[in-house]
Amino acid sequence: MRDATHALVVIDVQNDFCPGGALAVPGGDEIIPGINALMEAFQCIVLTQDWHPAGHSSFASQHKGQDPYSVVEFPYGPQVLWPDHCVQGSSGAAFHPGLTTDPAQIILRKGFRREIDSYSAFFENDHSTPTGLEGALRTRGVTHLTMVGLATDFCVNFSALDAARLGFAVEVDMKLCRAINLDGSLASAIEGMKRADITL
């Protein structure tokens, strides 16, 4: 059992990110048994959940003439336009039925503000609007984080980088992540996490 100062953060293991979902990550469901087993070693477990209102600004359907996976400029910087996914209350937004959710002490929903996307578990995509997770972990005395989930190159990557920037010791279990790998995004994410002294 890991010390109580070491938390497991399970990122966005939801139906829409698994095979058959609206924004399926290849092999996204393959990591679930390993994540469930890993939970047994942690006293503090966090689950994050993408939770968009219908018509979210990051959906390509809201931008006439733009295709999914194109990149446009938002007030806070470049934003990938995604297929509609993880709409609040939908079956796609639900956790994958194979994921064990009972051990989680914190379930954090992100991306619920219509005008801004939120890859990271700690900040929205403007890199300044906090989700509140940092405070929840600090008050529990957490200093170390292990991250797993979907997708390696987006929500896992952004969460890990923000956690490291906030002063947490961070490791990403690459065996229990899967990537979208959009135009070399996986290699870029790995390089960035290494530069931030994140243990892979």
C-alpha positions as CSV (number, residue, x, y, z in Angstrom):
1,M,0.0,0.0,0.0
2,R,1.3,3.4,-1.0
3,D,1.7,6.1,1.7
4,A,-1.3,8.4,2.2
5,T,0.7,11.3,0.7
6,H,0.7,9.5,-2.7
7,A,-2.5,9.7,-4.8
8,L,-3.6,7.9,-7.9
9,V,-5.2,10.1,-10.5
10,V,-7.3,8.2,-13.1
11,I,-8.0,10.5,-16.0
12,D,-11.2,10.4,-18.2
13,V,-11.8,6.6,-18.5
14,Q,-15.2,7.3,-20.0
15,N,-17.3,5.6,-22.7
16,D,-16.7,8.2,-25.4
17,F,-12.9,7.8,-25.1
18,C,-13.1,4.0,-25.4
19,P,-13.8,1.9,-28.5
20,G,-17.2,2.6,-29.9
21,G,-17.3,6.1,-28.3
22,A,-17.5,9.5,-30.0
23,L,-13.8,10.3,-29.5
24,A,-12.4,6.8,-29.2
25,V,-8.8,6.4,-28.1
26,P,-7.3,3.3,-29.8
27,G,-7.1,0.6,-27.1
28,G,-8.6,2.8,-24.5
29,D,-10.4,0.0,-22.8
30,E,-7.3,-2.2,-22.6
31,I,-6.0,-0.3,-19.6
32,I,-9.0,-0.7,-17.4
33,P,-8.1,-4.1,-15.7
34,G,-4.6,-2.7,-14.8
35,I,-6.1,0.5,-13.4
36,N,-8.5,-1.4,-11.3
37,A,-5.7,-3.6,-9.9
38,L,-3.5,-0.5,-9.2
39,M,-6.2,1.1,-7.2
40,E,-5.7,-1.5,-4.5
41,A,-2.3,0.0,-3.7
42,F,-3.5,3.6,-3.1
43,Q,-5.3,5.2,-0.1
44,C,-6.2,8.3,-2.1
45,I,-7.8,7.9,-5.5
46,V,-9.1,10.6,-7.8
47,L,-11.2,10.1,-10.9
48,T,-11.6,12.8,-13.5
49,Q,-14.5,13.1,-15.9
50,D,-14.8,15.2,-19.0
51,W,-18.2,16.9,-18.6
52,H,-19.2,19.2,-21.5
53,P,-22.5,21.1,-21.9
54,A,-24.2,20.4,-25.3
55,G,-22.8,22.9,-27.9
56,H,-19.4,23.3,-26.1
57,S,-17.1,25.7,-27.9
58,S,-14.5,23.0,-28.5
59,F,-16.9,20.9,-30.6
60,A,-16.2,21.2,-34.4
61,S,-20.0,21.1,-34.9
62,Q,-20.1,24.6,-33.4
63,H,-17.7,26.1,-36.0
64,K,-19.1,26.3,-39.6
65,G,-16.8,24.9,-42.2
66,Q,-14.4,23.4,-39.6
67,D,-13.7,19.7,-39.5
68,P,-13.0,17.6,-36.3
69,Y,-9.3,17.6,-35.3
70,S,-8.6,21.0,-37.0
71,V,-7.0,23.6,-34.9
72,V,-8.3,27.1,-34.4
73,E,-7.3,30.1,-32.3
74,F,-9.3,30.7,-29.2
75,P,-8.8,33.7,-26.8
76,Y,-6.5,31.5,-24.7
77,G,-4.5,30.0,-27.6
78,P,-4.7,27.1,-30.1
79,Q,-7.6,24.8,-29.6
80,V,-8.3,21.4,-31.3
81,L,-11.9,21.1,-32.4
82,W,-13.2,17.7,-31.4
83,P,-16.2,15.6,-32.3
84,D,-19.1,16.2,-29.9
85,H,-18.2,14.0,-26.9
86,C,-18.8,13.6,-23.1
87,V,-21.9,15.6,-23.1
88,Q,-23.3,16.1,-19.6
89,G,-25.6,13.3,-18.6
90,S,-25.0,11.2,-21.7
91,S,-24.0,7.6,-21.8
92,G,-20.8,8.7,-23.5
93,A,-19.8,10.9,-20.5
94,A,-20.3,8.0,-18.1
95,F,-17.3,6.1,-16.7
96,H,-16.6,2.9,-18.6
97,P,-18.7,0.2,-16.9
98,G,-15.5,-1.9,-16.4
99,L,-13.8,0.8,-14.3
100,T,-14.0,0.3,-10.6
101,T,-15.3,3.6,-9.2
102,D,-16.2,2.8,-5.6
103,P,-12.7,3.4,-4.2
104,A,-12.5,7.0,-5.4
105,Q,-12.6,9.7,-2.8
106,I,-12.7,12.5,-5.3
107,I,-14.5,12.7,-8.6
108,L,-13.6,15.8,-10.5
109,R,-15.6,17.0,-13.5
110,K,-13.9,19.4,-15.9
111,G,-14.8,21.1,-19.2
112,F,-18.2,22.3,-18.0
113,R,-17.7,25.9,-18.9
114,R,-19.0,26.3,-22.4
115,E,-16.4,28.9,-23.6
116,I,-13.3,27.1,-22.6
117,D,-11.9,23.5,-22.8
118,S,-10.2,21.8,-20.0
119,Y,-7.7,19.0,-20.7
120,S,-5.9,19.3,-17.3
121,A,-7.2,18.0,-14.0
122,F,-5.8,21.2,-12.4
123,F,-6.5,24.1,-14.8
124,E,-8.7,24.9,-17.7
125,N,-7.0,25.5,-21.1
126,D,-6.3,29.2,-20.3
127,H,-3.7,27.7,-17.8
128,S,-5.0,30.0,-15.0
129,T,-8.6,29.0,-14.1
130,P,-8.3,26.3,-11.4
131,T,-10.4,23.2,-11.1
132,G,-9.9,23.0,-7.3
133,L,-8.1,19.7,-7.4
134,E,-4.9,21.2,-6.1
135,G,-6.6,22.4,-3.0
136,A,-8.4,19.1,-2.4
137,L,-5.1,17.2,-2.6
138,R,-3.1,19.7,-0.5
139,T,-5.6,19.5,2.4
140,R,-5.2,15.7,2.3
141,G,-1.4,16.1,2.6
142,V,-0.8,14.6,-0.9
143,T,2.6,15.4,-2.3
144,H,3.1,12.6,-4.9
145,L,0.9,11.7,-7.8
146,T,0.7,8.7,-10.1
147,M,-1.4,9.4,-13.3
148,V,-3.0,6.9,-15.6
149,G,-5.8,7.1,-18.2
150,L,-6.9,8.8,-21.4
151,A,-5.4,10.2,-23.4
152,T,-1.6,10.2,-22.9
153,D,-0.9,13.2,-25.2
154,F,-3.8,15.4,-24.1
155,C,-5.5,15.2,-20.7
156,V,-2.9,13.0,-19.0
157,N,-0.1,15.2,-20.4
158,F,-1.6,18.5,-19.5
159,S,-2.5,17.2,-16.0
160,A,1.0,15.9,-15.4
161,L,2.7,19.1,-16.5
162,D,0.4,21.2,-14.4
163,A,0.9,19.0,-11.4
164,A,4.7,19.2,-11.8
165,R,4.5,23.0,-12.2
166,L,2.5,23.1,-8.9
167,G,5.3,21.2,-7.1
168,F,3.9,17.7,-6.9
169,A,6.2,14.8,-7.6
170,V,4.6,13.2,-10.6
171,E,4.9,9.8,-12.4
172,V,2.9,8.7,-15.4
173,D,2.4,4.9,-15.8
174,M,2.6,4.7,-19.6
175,K,1.4,1.1,-19.6
176,L,-1.9,2.3,-18.2
177,C,-2.4,5.1,-20.7
178,R,-3.3,5.3,-24.3
179,A,-2.8,8.1,-26.8
180,I,-4.7,9.8,-29.6
181,N,-1.4,10.7,-31.3
182,L,-2.7,13.6,-33.5
183,D,0.1,14.8,-35.8
184,G,2.9,13.7,-33.6
185,S,1.3,14.8,-30.3
186,L,2.4,11.7,-28.4
187,A,6.1,12.2,-29.1
188,S,5.8,15.9,-28.2
189,A,4.0,15.1,-25.0
190,I,6.6,12.5,-23.9
191,E,9.4,15.0,-24.6
192,G,7.6,17.7,-22.7
193,M,7.0,15.5,-19.7
194,K,10.6,14.4,-19.6
195,R,11.7,18.0,-19.6
196,A,9.5,18.7,-16.6
197,D,11.2,15.8,-14.7
198,I,8.0,13.7,-14.7
199,T,8.8,10.0,-14.2
200,L,7.5,7.9,-17.1
